Amino acid sequence: MSAIGDAEFLRLLKSDIDYFGRAIDRFENLIPRVCSSVQDQWRLQAQSRRNFALELEILLEKAEQCVSASVSGGKNKTPSDSASC
């Protein structure tokens, strides 16, 4: 991927994570407004979505590491680094 493509991917991923986080917050704010029989199910959904958001943040961190490694021209890159990118 080109440097421009990498930067665009990272920008879009960051904005998606921010949007998703705000959507989860709004979803969690609705939980008290629904009947109690639905609240437990919604709490589980909210936790599942929080876990997904965490996975996206981990993906972003790894993508940023790979981009910075490719920008530096592979200097100081260990074999384990190249296996993860």
PDB file of N, CA, C and O in Angstrom, chain B, residues numbered from 101:
ATOM      1  N   MET B 101       0.851  -1.166   0.000  1.00  0.00           N
ATOM      2  CA  MET B 101       0.000   0.000   0.000  1.00  0.00           C
ATOM      3  C   MET B 101       0.900   1.233   0.000  1.00  0.00           C
ATOM      4  O   MET B 101       1.953   1.229   0.637  1.00  0.00           O
ATOM      5  N   SER B 102       0.503   2.260  -0.691  1.00  0.00           N
ATOM      6  CA  SER B 102       1.289   3.487  -0.739  1.00  0.00           C
ATOM      7  C   SER B 102       1.174   4.250   0.573  1.00  0.00           C
ATOM      8  O   SER B 102       0.296   3.984   1.394  1.00  0.00           O
ATOM      9  N   ALA B 103       2.077   5.199   0.751  1.00  0.00           N
ATOM     10  CA  ALA B 103       2.048   6.016   1.971  1.00  0.00           C
ATOM     11  C   ALA B 103       0.746   6.803   2.058  1.00  0.00           C
ATOM     12  O   ALA B 103       0.195   6.972   3.146  1.00  0.00           O
ATOM     13  N   ILE B 104       0.251   7.286   0.922  1.00  0.00           N
ATOM     14  CA  ILE B 104      -1.016   8.027   0.911  1.00  0.00           C
ATOM     15  C   ILE B 104      -2.166   7.094   1.278  1.00  0.00           C
ATOM     16  O   ILE B 104      -3.058   7.463   2.042  1.00  0.00           O
ATOM     17  N   GLY B 105      -2.136   5.893   0.731  1.00  0.00           N
ATOM     18  CA  GLY B 105      -3.167   4.906   1.059  1.00  0.00           C
ATOM     19  C   GLY B 105      -3.126   4.514   2.525  1.00  0.00           C
ATOM     20  O   GLY B 105      -4.165   4.348   3.163  1.00  0.00           O
ATOM     21  N   ASP B 106      -1.912   4.368   3.058  1.00  0.00           N
ATOM     22  CA  ASP B 106      -1.759   4.044   4.485  1.00  0.00           C
ATOM     23  C   ASP B 106      -2.338   5.148   5.354  1.00  0.00           C
ATOM     24  O   ASP B 106      -3.073   4.880   6.304  1.00  0.00           O
ATOM     25  N   ALA B 107      -2.007   6.372   5.030  1.00  0.00           N
ATOM     26  CA  ALA B 107      -2.498   7.503   5.821  1.00  0.00           C
ATOM     27  C   ALA B 107      -4.019   7.594   5.752  1.00  0.00           C
ATOM     28  O   ALA B 107      -4.671   7.869   6.760  1.00  0.00           O
ATOM     29  N   GLU B 108      -4.582   7.367   4.577  1.00  0.00           N
ATOM     30  CA  GLU B 108      -6.035   7.417   4.412  1.00  0.00           C
ATOM     31  C   GLU B 108      -6.707   6.293   5.203  1.00  0.00           C
ATOM     32  O   GLU B 108      -7.731   6.507   5.852  1.00  0.00           O
ATOM     33  N   PHE B 109      -6.120   5.092   5.142  1.00  0.00           N
ATOM     34  CA  PHE B 109      -6.659   3.967   5.899  1.00  0.00           C
ATOM     35  C   PHE B 109      -6.661   4.269   7.393  1.00  0.00           C
ATOM     36  O   PHE B 109      -7.656   4.023   8.076  1.00  0.00           O
ATOM     37  N   LEU B 110      -5.560   4.797   7.900  1.00  0.00           N
ATOM     38  CA  LEU B 110      -5.466   5.118   9.327  1.00  0.00           C
ATOM     39  C   LEU B 110      -6.463   6.210   9.716  1.00  0.00           C
ATOM     40  O   LEU B 110      -7.083   6.139  10.777  1.00  0.00           O
ATOM     41  N   ARG B 111      -6.615   7.216   8.858  1.00  0.00           N
ATOM     42  CA  ARG B 111      -7.555   8.296   9.139  1.00  0.00           C
ATOM     43  C   ARG B 111      -8.976   7.755   9.199  1.00  0.00           C
ATOM     44  O   ARG B 111      -9.733   8.086  10.112  1.00  0.00           O
ATOM     45  N   LEU B 112      -9.339   6.921   8.227  1.00  0.00           N
ATOM     46  CA  LEU B 112     -10.688   6.353   8.205  1.00  0.00           C
ATOM     47  C   LEU B 112     -10.925   5.417   9.387  1.00  0.00           C
ATOM     48  O   LEU B 112     -12.006   5.416   9.976  1.00  0.00           O
ATOM     49  N   LEU B 113      -9.923   4.629   9.728  1.00  0.00           N
ATOM     50  CA  LEU B 113     -10.064   3.717  10.856  1.00  0.00           C
ATOM     51  C   LEU B 113     -10.243   4.496  12.160  1.00  0.00           C
ATOM     52  O   LEU B 113     -11.067   4.129  12.998  1.00  0.00           O
ATOM     53  N   LYS B 114      -9.475   5.565  12.327  1.00  0.00           N
ATOM     54  CA  LYS B 114      -9.621   6.402  13.527  1.00  0.00           C
ATOM     55  C   LYS B 114     -11.019   7.010  13.603  1.00  0.00           C
ATOM     56  O   LYS B 114     -11.643   7.011  14.664  1.00  0.00           O
ATOM     57  N   SER B 115     -11.510   7.525  12.479  1.00  0.00           N
ATOM     58  CA  SER B 115     -12.842   8.140  12.498  1.00  0.00           C
ATOM     59  C   SER B 115     -13.920   7.084  12.733  1.00  0.00           C
ATOM     60  O   SER B 115     -14.915   7.363  13.402  1.00  0.00           O
ATOM     61  N   ASP B 116     -13.739   5.880  12.195  1.00  0.00           N
ATOM     62  CA  ASP B 116     -14.699   4.802  12.434  1.00  0.00           C
ATOM     63  C   ASP B 116     -14.723   4.405  13.908  1.00  0.00           C
ATOM     64  O   ASP B 116     -15.793   4.170  14.469  1.00  0.00           O
ATOM     65  N   ILE B 117     -13.557   4.330  14.533  1.00  0.00           N
ATOM     66  CA  ILE B 117     -13.485   3.973  15.948  1.00  0.00           C
ATOM     67  C   ILE B 117     -14.163   5.042  16.793  1.00  0.00           C
ATOM     68  O   ILE B 117     -14.904   4.721  17.723  1.00  0.00           O
ATOM     69  N   ASP B 118     -13.917   6.306  16.478  1.00  0.00           N
ATOM     70  CA  ASP B 118     -14.561   7.402  17.212  1.00  0.00           C
ATOM     71  C   ASP B 118     -16.079   7.348  17.053  1.00  0.00           C
ATOM     72  O   ASP B 118     -16.815   7.471  18.033  1.00  0.00           O
ATOM     73  N   TYR B 119     -16.538   7.166  15.834  1.00  0.00           N
ATOM     74  CA  TYR B 119     -17.978   7.096  15.564  1.00  0.00           C
ATOM     75  C   TYR B 119     -18.600   5.915  16.298  1.00  0.00           C
ATOM     76  O   TYR B 119     -19.649   6.049  16.927  1.00  0.00           O
ATOM     77  N   PHE B 120     -17.951   4.762  16.214  1.00  0.00           N
ATOM     78  CA  PHE B 120     -18.467   3.564  16.850  1.00  0.00           C
ATOM     79  C   PHE B 120     -18.530   3.736  18.362  1.00  0.00           C
ATOM     80  O   PHE B 120     -19.492   3.304  18.997  1.00  0.00           O
ATOM     81  N   GLY B 121     -17.516   4.360  18.938  1.00  0.00           N
ATOM     82  CA  GLY B 121     -17.509   4.622  20.380  1.00  0.00           C
ATOM     83  C   GLY B 121     -18.658   5.516  20.799  1.00  0.00           C
ATOM     84  O   GLY B 121     -19.309   5.264  21.813  1.00  0.00           O
ATOM     85  N   ARG B 122     -18.911   6.564  20.019  1.00  0.00           N
ATOM     86  CA  ARG B 122     -20.040   7.454  20.332  1.00  0.00           C
ATOM     87  C   ARG B 122     -21.375   6.720  20.187  1.00  0.00           C
ATOM     88  O   ARG B 122     -22.295   6.934  20.977  1.00  0.00           O
ATOM     89  N   ALA B 123     -21.474   5.857  19.179  1.00  0.00           N
ATOM     90  CA  ALA B 123     -22.707   5.090  18.984  1.00  0.00           C
ATOM     91  C   ALA B 123     -22.951   4.144  20.160  1.00  0.00           C
ATOM     92  O   ALA B 123     -24.091   3.972  20.592  1.00  0.00           O
ATOM     93  N   ILE B 124     -21.902   3.540  20.672  1.00  0.00           N
ATOM     94  CA  ILE B 124     -22.038   2.657  21.832  1.00  0.00           C
ATOM     95  C   ILE B 124     -22.504   3.456  23.041  1.00  0.00           C
ATOM     96  O   ILE B 124     -23.371   3.008  23.791  1.00  0.00           O
ATOM     97  N   ASP B 125     -21.929   4.636  23.230  1.00  0.00           N
ATOM     98  CA  ASP B 125     -22.352   5.493  24.347  1.00  0.00           C
ATOM     99  C   ASP B 125     -23.836   5.826  24.253  1.00  0.00           C
ATOM    100  O   ASP B 125     -24.552   5.765  25.252  1.00  0.00           O
ATOM    101  N   ARG B 126     -24.298   6.176  23.062  1.00  0.00           N
ATOM    102  CA  ARG B 126     -25.719   6.490  22.873  1.00  0.00           C
ATOM    103  C   ARG B 126     -26.582   5.256  23.147  1.00  0.00           C
ATOM    104  O   ARG B 126     -27.645   5.351  23.761  1.00  0.00           O
ATOM    105  N   PHE B 127     -26.110   4.109  22.686  1.00  0.00           N
ATOM    106  CA  PHE B 127     -26.835   2.859  22.908  1.00  0.00           C
ATOM    107  C   PHE B 127     -26.942   2.573  24.406  1.00  0.00           C
ATOM    108  O   PHE B 127     -28.011   2.215  24.900  1.00  0.00           O
ATOM    109  N   GLU B 128     -25.831   2.732  25.125  1.00  0.00           N
ATOM    110  CA  GLU B 128     -25.851   2.480  26.564  1.00  0.00           C
ATOM    111  C   GLU B 128     -26.755   3.463  27.309  1.00  0.00           C
ATOM    112  O   GLU B 128     -27.348   3.109  28.328  1.00  0.00           O
ATOM    113  N   ASN B 129     -26.861   4.682  26.810  1.00  0.00           N
ATOM    114  CA  ASN B 129     -27.750   5.668  27.432  1.00  0.00           C
ATOM    115  C   ASN B 129     -29.221   5.289  27.278  1.00  0.00           C
ATOM    116  O   ASN B 129     -30.062   5.732  28.060  1.00  0.00           O
ATOM    117  N   LEU B 130     -29.531   4.477  26.281  1.00  0.00           N
ATOM    118  CA  LEU B 130     -30.909   4.047  26.059  1.00  0.00           C
ATOM    119  C   LEU B 130     -31.320   2.881  26.951  1.00  0.00           C
ATOM    120  O   LEU B 130     -32.512   2.644  27.146  1.00  0.00           O
ATOM    121  N   ILE B 131     -30.354   2.155  27.491  1.00  0.00           N
ATOM    122  CA  ILE B 131     -30.659   0.947  28.256  1.00  0.00           C
ATOM    123  C   ILE B 131     -31.662   1.208  29.382  1.00  0.00           C
ATOM    124  O   ILE B 131     -32.620   0.447  29.517  1.00  0.00           O
ATOM    125  N   PRO B 132     -31.480   2.259  30.200  1.00  0.00           N
ATOM    126  CA  PRO B 132     -32.449   2.471  31.285  1.00  0.00           C
ATOM    127  C   PRO B 132     -33.860   2.783  30.799  1.00  0.00           C
ATOM    128  O   PRO B 132     -34.810   2.699  31.577  1.00  0.00           O
ATOM    129  N   ARG B 133     -34.010   3.136  29.544  1.00  0.00           N
ATOM    130  CA  ARG B 133     -35.321   3.536  29.023  1.00  0.00           C
ATOM    131  C   ARG B 133     -36.153   2.364  28.509  1.00  0.00           C
ATOM    132  O   ARG B 133     -37.334   2.526  28.202  1.00  0.00           O
ATOM    133  N   VAL B 134     -35.548   1.201  28.415  1.00  0.00           N
ATOM    134  CA  VAL B 134     -36.302   0.045  27.921  1.00  0.00           C
ATOM    135  C   VAL B 134     -36.755  -0.798  29.104  1.00  0.00           C
ATOM    136  O   VAL B 134     -36.252  -0.648  30.218  1.00  0.00           O
ATOM    137  N   CYS B 135     -37.703  -1.679  28.851  1.00  0.00           N
ATOM    138  CA  CYS B 135     -38.231  -2.508  29.944  1.00  0.00           C
ATOM    139  C   CYS B 135     -37.133  -3.417  30.496  1.00  0.00           C
ATOM    140  O   CYS B 135     -36.179  -3.755  29.795  1.00  0.00           O
ATOM    141  N   SER B 136     -37.280  -3.797  31.730  1.00  0.00           N
ATOM    142  CA  SER B 136     -36.229  -4.541  32.431  1.00  0.00           C
ATOM    143  C   SER B 136     -35.916  -5.879  31.779  1.00  0.00           C
ATOM    144  O   SER B 136     -34.782  -6.350  31.857  1.00  0.00           O
ATOM    145  N   SER B 137     -36.894  -6.493  31.142  1.00  0.00           N
ATOM    146  CA  SER B 137     -36.639  -7.790  30.504  1.00  0.00           C
ATOM    147  C   SER B 137     -35.696  -7.662  29.300  1.00  0.00           C
ATOM    148  O   SER B 137     -35.049  -8.634  28.910  1.00  0.00           O
ATOM    149  N   VAL B 138     -35.621  -6.478  28.722  1.00  0.00           N
ATOM    150  CA  VAL B 138     -34.753  -6.251  27.559  1.00  0.00           C
ATOM    151  C   VAL B 138     -33.390  -5.696  27.983  1.00  0.00           C
ATOM    152  O   VAL B 138     -32.418  -5.816  27.237  1.00  0.00           O
ATOM    153  N   GLN B 139     -33.310  -5.102  29.152  1.00  0.00           N
ATOM    154  CA  GLN B 139     -32.079  -4.439  29.583  1.00  0.00           C
ATOM    155  C   GLN B 139     -30.879  -5.384  29.640  1.00  0.00           C
ATOM    156  O   GLN B 139     -29.785  -5.016  29.212  1.00  0.00           O
ATOM    157  N   ASP B 140     -31.070  -6.595  30.162  1.00  0.00           N
ATOM    158  CA  ASP B 140     -29.937  -7.530  30.245  1.00  0.00           C
ATOM    159  C   ASP B 140     -29.399  -7.868  28.861  1.00  0.00           C
ATOM    160  O   ASP B 140     -28.189  -7.920  28.644  1.00  0.00           O
ATOM    161  N   GLN B 141     -30.315  -8.094  27.936  1.00  0.00           N
ATOM    162  CA  GLN B 141     -29.899  -8.397  26.565  1.00  0.00           C
ATOM    163  C   GLN B 141     -29.147  -7.209  25.958  1.00  0.00           C
ATOM    164  O   GLN B 141     -28.135  -7.397  25.283  1.00  0.00           O
ATOM    165  N   TRP B 142     -29.626  -6.013  26.189  1.00  0.00           N
ATOM    166  CA  TRP B 142     -28.979  -4.818  25.651  1.00  0.00           C
ATOM    167  C   TRP B 142     -27.617  -4.601  26.300  1.00  0.00           C
ATOM    168  O   TRP B 142     -26.676  -4.158  25.642  1.00  0.00           O
ATOM    169  N   ARG B 143     -27.512  -4.911  27.587  1.00  0.00           N
ATOM    170  CA  ARG B 143     -26.204  -4.787  28.263  1.00  0.00           C
ATOM    171  C   ARG B 143     -25.186  -5.737  27.644  1.00  0.00           C
ATOM    172  O   ARG B 143     -24.027  -5.373  27.444  1.00  0.00           O
ATOM    173  N   LEU B 144     -25.622  -6.951  27.343  1.00  0.00           N
ATOM    174  CA  LEU B 144     -24.731  -7.912  26.680  1.00  0.00           C
ATOM    175  C   LEU B 144     -24.316  -7.401  25.304  1.00  0.00           C
ATOM    176  O   LEU B 144     -23.155  -7.527  24.913  1.00  0.00           O
ATOM    177  N   GLN B 145     -25.268  -6.823  24.572  1.00  0.00           N
ATOM    178  CA  GLN B 145     -24.950  -6.254  23.262  1.00  0.00           C
ATOM    179  C   GLN B 145     -23.950  -5.113  23.402  1.00  0.00           C
ATOM    180  O   GLN B 145     -23.006  -5.005  22.619  1.00  0.00           O
ATOM    181  N   ALA B 146     -24.160  -4.272  24.391  1.00  0.00           N
ATOM    182  CA  ALA B 146     -23.248  -3.147  24.608  1.00  0.00           C
ATOM    183  C   ALA B 146     -21.849  -3.649  24.932  1.00  0.00           C
ATOM    184  O   ALA B 146     -20.868  -3.101  24.428  1.00  0.00           O
ATOM    185  N   GLN B 147     -21.737  -4.682  25.764  1.00  0.00           N
ATOM    186  CA  GLN B 147     -20.420  -5.226  26.107  1.00  0.00           C
ATOM    187  C   GLN B 147     -19.756  -5.838  24.881  1.00  0.00           C
ATOM    188  O   GLN B 147     -18.552  -5.686  24.677  1.00  0.00           O
ATOM    189  N   SER B 148     -20.533  -6.517  24.080  1.00  0.00           N
ATOM    190  CA  SER B 148     -19.998  -7.104  22.848  1.00  0.00           C
ATOM    191  C   SER B 148     -19.475  -6.015  21.916  1.00  0.00           C
ATOM    192  O   SER B 148     -18.423  -6.173  21.297  1.00  0.00           O
ATOM    193  N   ARG B 149     -20.200  -4.929  21.820  1.00  0.00           N
ATOM    194  CA  ARG B 149     -19.780  -3.819  20.964  1.00  0.00           C
ATOM    195  C   ARG B 149     -18.561  -3.115  21.535  1.00  0.00           C
ATOM    196  O   ARG B 149     -17.701  -2.663  20.779  1.00  0.00           O
ATOM    197  N   ARG B 150     -18.470  -3.014  22.861  1.00  0.00           N
ATOM    198  CA  ARG B 150     -17.267  -2.446  23.494  1.00  0.00           C
ATOM    199  C   ARG B 150     -16.049  -3.315  23.180  1.00  0.00           C
ATOM    200  O   ARG B 150     -14.965  -2.801  22.901  1.00  0.00           O
ATOM    201  N   ASN B 151     -16.237  -4.634  23.229  1.00  0.00           N
ATOM    202  CA  ASN B 151     -15.135  -5.544  22.907  1.00  0.00           C
ATOM    203  C   ASN B 151     -14.687  -5.360  21.458  1.00  0.00           C
ATOM    204  O   ASN B 151     -13.491  -5.366  21.166  1.00  0.00           O
ATOM    205  N   PHE B 152     -15.654  -5.196  20.554  1.00  0.00           N
ATOM    206  CA  PHE B 152     -15.319  -4.975  19.150  1.00  0.00           C
ATOM    207  C   PHE B 152     -14.563  -3.659  18.976  1.00  0.00           C
ATOM    208  O   PHE B 152     -13.608  -3.584  18.203  1.00  0.00           O
ATOM    209  N   ALA B 153     -14.991  -2.628  19.693  1.00  0.00           N
ATOM    210  CA  ALA B 153     -14.295  -1.337  19.620  1.00  0.00           C
ATOM    211  C   ALA B 153     -12.859  -1.481  20.113  1.00  0.00           C
ATOM    212  O   ALA B 153     -11.946  -0.875  19.551  1.00  0.00           O
ATOM    213  N   LEU B 154     -12.656  -2.270  21.147  1.00  0.00           N
ATOM    214  CA  LEU B 154     -11.304  -2.516  21.646  1.00  0.00           C
ATOM    215  C   LEU B 154     -10.465  -3.234  20.598  1.00  0.00           C
ATOM    216  O   LEU B 154      -9.290  -2.916  20.414  1.00  0.00           O
ATOM    217  N   GLU B 155     -11.063  -4.199  19.912  1.00  0.00           N
ATOM    218  CA  GLU B 155     -10.353  -4.902  18.841  1.00  0.00           C
ATOM    219  C   GLU B 155      -9.978  -3.942  17.709  1.00  0.00           C
ATOM    220  O   GLU B 155      -8.894  -4.051  17.134  1.00  0.00           O
ATOM    221  N   LEU B 156     -10.867  -3.011  17.394  1.00  0.00           N
ATOM    222  CA  LEU B 156     -10.553  -2.013  16.371  1.00  0.00           C
ATOM    223  C   LEU B 156      -9.388  -1.132  16.802  1.00  0.00           C
ATOM    224  O   LEU B 156      -8.532  -0.792  15.986  1.00  0.00           O
ATOM    225  N   GLU B 157      -9.351  -0.764  18.070  1.00  0.00           N
ATOM    226  CA  GLU B 157      -8.247   0.054  18.575  1.00  0.00           C
ATOM    227  C   GLU B 157      -6.930  -0.709  18.499  1.00  0.00           C
ATOM    228  O   GLU B 157      -5.893  -0.126  18.181  1.00  0.00           O
ATOM    229  N   ILE B 158      -6.964  -2.004  18.787  1.00  0.00           N
ATOM    230  CA  ILE B 158      -5.758  -2.833  18.669  1.00  0.00           C
ATOM    231  C   ILE B 158      -5.326  -2.910  17.210  1.00  0.00           C
ATOM    232  O   ILE B 158      -4.136  -2.822  16.907  1.00  0.00           O
ATOM    233  N   LEU B 159      -6.287  -3.075  16.309  1.00  0.00           N
ATOM    234  CA  LEU B 159      -5.977  -3.088  14.877  1.00  0.00           C
ATOM    235  C   LEU B 159      -5.335  -1.779  14.452  1.00  0.00           C
ATOM    236  O   LEU B 159      -4.359  -1.778  13.702  1.00  0.00           O
ATOM    237  N   LEU B 160      -5.874  -0.668  14.925  1.00  0.00           N
ATOM    238  CA  LEU B 160      -5.311   0.641  14.599  1.00  0.00           C
ATOM    239  C   LEU B 160      -3.872   0.750  15.090  1.00  0.00           C
ATOM    240  O   LEU B 160      -2.997   1.220  14.363  1.00  0.00           O
ATOM    241  N   GLU B 161      -3.631   0.318  16.316  1.00  0.00           N
ATOM    242  CA  GLU B 161      -2.281   0.389  16.875  1.00  0.00           C
ATOM    243  C   GLU B 161      -1.306  -0.439  16.047  1.00  0.00           C
ATOM    244  O   GLU B 161      -0.202   0.016  15.749  1.00  0.00           O
ATOM    245  N   LYS B 162      -1.708  -1.646  15.675  1.00  0.00           N
ATOM    246  CA  LYS B 162      -0.836  -2.499  14.858  1.00  0.00           C
ATOM    247  C   LYS B 162      -0.622  -1.896  13.465  1.00  0.00           C
ATOM    248  O   LYS B 162       0.481  -1.956  12.921  1.00  0.00           O
ATOM    249  N   ALA B 163      -1.676  -1.319  12.896  1.00  0.00           N
ATOM    250  CA  ALA B 163      -1.547  -0.696  11.577  1.00  0.00           C
ATOM    251  C   ALA B 163      -0.597   0.493  11.645  1.00  0.00           C
ATOM    252  O   ALA B 163       0.220   0.686  10.744  1.00  0.00           O
ATOM    253  N   GLU B 164      -0.696   1.288  12.702  1.00  0.00           N
ATOM    254  CA  GLU B 164       0.213   2.427  12.862  1.00  0.00           C
ATOM    255  C   GLU B 164       1.663   1.950  12.999  1.00  0.00           C
ATOM    256  O   GLU B 164       2.577   2.568  12.455  1.00  0.00           O
ATOM    257  N   GLN B 165       1.868   0.850  13.727  1.00  0.00           N
ATOM    258  CA  GLN B 165       3.214   0.301  13.870  1.00  0.00           C
ATOM    259  C   GLN B 165       3.762  -0.155  12.524  1.00  0.00           C
ATOM    260  O   GLN B 165       4.925   0.091  12.204  1.00  0.00           O
ATOM    261  N   CYS B 166       2.920  -0.817  11.741  1.00  0.00           N
ATOM    262  CA  CYS B 166       3.356  -1.295  10.427  1.00  0.00           C
ATOM    263  C   CYS B 166       3.675  -0.136   9.488  1.00  0.00           C
ATOM    264  O   CYS B 166       4.658  -0.175   8.747  1.00  0.00           O
ATOM    265  N   VAL B 167       2.836   0.892   9.529  1.00  0.00           N
ATOM    266  CA  VAL B 167       3.059   2.055   8.669  1.00  0.00           C
ATOM    267  C   VAL B 167       4.350   2.755   9.065  1.00  0.00           C
ATOM    268  O   VAL B 167       5.147   3.123   8.202  1.00  0.00           O
ATOM    269  N   SER B 168       4.561   2.939  10.359  1.00  0.00           N
ATOM    270  CA  SER B 168       5.784   3.619  10.789  1.00  0.00           C
ATOM    271  C   SER B 168       7.007   2.778  10.461  1.00  0.00           C
ATOM    272  O   SER B 168       8.066   3.324  10.150  1.00  0.00           O
ATOM    273  N   ALA B 169       6.877   1.459  10.524  1.00  0.00           N
ATOM    274  CA  ALA B 169       7.996   0.588  10.166  1.00  0.00           C
ATOM    275  C   ALA B 169       8.295   0.670   8.671  1.00  0.00           C
ATOM    276  O   ALA B 169       9.457   0.661   8.266  1.00  0.00           O
ATOM    277  N   SER B 170       7.241   0.749   7.849  1.00  0.00           N
ATOM    278  CA  SER B 170       7.471   0.835   6.408  1.00  0.00           C
ATOM    279  C   SER B 170       8.009   2.204   6.012  1.00  0.00           C
ATOM    280  O   SER B 170       8.782   2.318   5.061  1.00  0.00           O
ATOM    281  N   VAL B 171       7.601   3.244   6.739  1.00  0.00           N
ATOM    282  CA  VAL B 171       8.096   4.593   6.460  1.00  0.00           C
ATOM    283  C   VAL B 171       9.573   4.696   6.807  1.00  0.00           C
ATOM    284  O   VAL B 171      10.342   5.356   6.108  1.00  0.00           O
ATOM    285  N   SER B 172       9.964   4.034   7.899  1.00  0.00           N
ATOM    286  CA  SER B 172      11.367   4.095   8.300  1.00  0.00           C
ATOM    287  C   SER B 172      12.244   3.223   7.409  1.00  0.00           C
ATOM    288  O   SER B 172      13.455   3.142   7.614  1.00  0.00           O
ATOM    289  N   GLY B 173      11.644   2.582   6.439  1.00  0.00           N
ATOM    290  CA  GLY B 173      12.409   1.794   5.482  1.00  0.00           C
ATOM    291  C   GLY B 173      12.820   0.445   6.012  1.00  0.00           C
ATOM    292  O   GLY B 173      13.747  -0.176   5.492  1.00  0.00           O
ATOM    293  N   GLY B 174      12.141  -0.012   7.040  1.00  0.00           N
ATOM    294  CA  GLY B 174      12.442  -1.317   7.577  1.00  0.00           C
ATOM    295  C   GLY B 174      13.646  -1.327   8.491  1.00  0.00           C
ATOM    296  O   GLY B 174      14.081  -2.394   8.926  1.00  0.00           O
ATOM    297  N   LYS B 175      14.195  -0.161   8.793  1.00  0.00           N
ATOM    298  CA  LYS B 175      15.328  -0.094   9.699  1.00  0.00           C
ATOM    299  C   LYS B 175      14.890  -0.552  11.080  1.00  0.00           C
ATOM    300  O   LYS B 175      13.758  -0.303  11.495  1.00  0.00           O
ATOM    301  N   ASN B 176      15.764  -1.203  11.769  1.00  0.00           N
ATOM    302  CA  ASN B 176      15.519  -1.693  13.127  1.00  0.00           C
ATOM    303  C   ASN B 176      14.330  -2.642  13.186  1.00  0.00           C
ATOM    304  O   ASN B 176      13.656  -2.734  14.211  1.00  0.00           O
ATOM    305  N   LYS B 177      14.078  -3.335  12.110  1.00  0.00           N
ATOM    306  CA  LYS B 177      12.949  -4.239  12.046  1.00  0.00           C
ATOM    307  C   LYS B 177      13.435  -5.647  12.355  1.00  0.00           C
ATOM    308  O   LYS B 177      14.368  -6.141  11.723  1.00  0.00           O
ATOM    309  N   THR B 178      12.811  -6.279  13.309  1.00  0.00           N
ATOM    310  CA  THR B 178      13.178  -7.630  13.680  1.00  0.00           C
ATOM    311  C   THR B 178      12.308  -8.600  12.889  1.00  0.00           C
ATOM    312  O   THR B 178      11.269  -8.202  12.361  1.00  0.00           O
ATOM    313  N   PRO B 179      12.711  -9.855  12.799  1.00  0.00           N
ATOM    314  CA  PRO B 179      11.868 -10.838  12.082  1.00  0.00           C
ATOM    315  C   PRO B 179      10.464 -10.960  12.671  1.00  0.00           C
ATOM    316  O   PRO B 179       9.504 -11.190  11.936  1.00  0.00           O
ATOM    317  N   SER B 180      10.339 -10.810  13.968  1.00  0.00           N
ATOM    318  CA  SER B 180       9.004 -10.905  14.568  1.00  0.00           C
ATOM    319  C   SER B 180       8.146  -9.718  14.150  1.00  0.00           C
ATOM    320  O   SER B 180       6.931  -9.864  14.013  1.00  0.00           O
ATOM    321  N   ASP B 181       8.748  -8.539  13.944  1.00  0.00           N
ATOM    322  CA  ASP B 181       7.998  -7.374  13.471  1.00  0.00           C
ATOM    323  C   ASP B 181       7.437  -7.618  12.087  1.00  0.00           C
ATOM    324  O   ASP B 181       6.280  -7.295  11.817  1.00  0.00           O
ATOM    325  N   SER B 182       8.243  -8.181  11.214  1.00  0.00           N
ATOM    326  CA  SER B 182       7.772  -8.384   9.847  1.00  0.00           C
ATOM    327  C   SER B 182       6.687  -9.443   9.796  1.00  0.00           C
ATOM    328  O   SER B 182       5.831  -9.406   8.913  1.00  0.00           O
ATOM    329  N   ALA B 183       6.707 -10.382  10.723  1.00  0.00           N
ATOM    330  CA  ALA B 183       5.669 -11.404  10.738  1.00  0.00           C
ATOM    331  C   ALA B 183       4.338 -10.814  11.179  1.00  0.00           C
ATOM    332  O   ALA B 183       3.288 -11.308  10.769  1.00  0.00           O
ATOM    333  N   SER B 184       4.354  -9.783  11.993  1.00  0.00           N
ATOM    334  CA  SER B 184       3.103  -9.217  12.480  1.00  0.00           C
ATOM    335  C   SER B 184       2.531  -8.170  11.551  1.00  0.00           C
ATOM    336  O   SER B 184       1.372  -7.792  11.719  1.00  0.00           O
ATOM    337  N   CYS B 185       3.277  -7.687  10.588  1.00  0.00           N
ATOM    338  CA  CYS B 185       2.766  -6.639   9.690  1.00  0.00           C
ATOM    339  C   CYS B 185       2.292  -7.217   8.418  1.00  0.00           C
ATOM    340  O   CYS B 185       1.829  -6.486   7.542  1.00  0.00           O
TER     341      CYS B 185
END
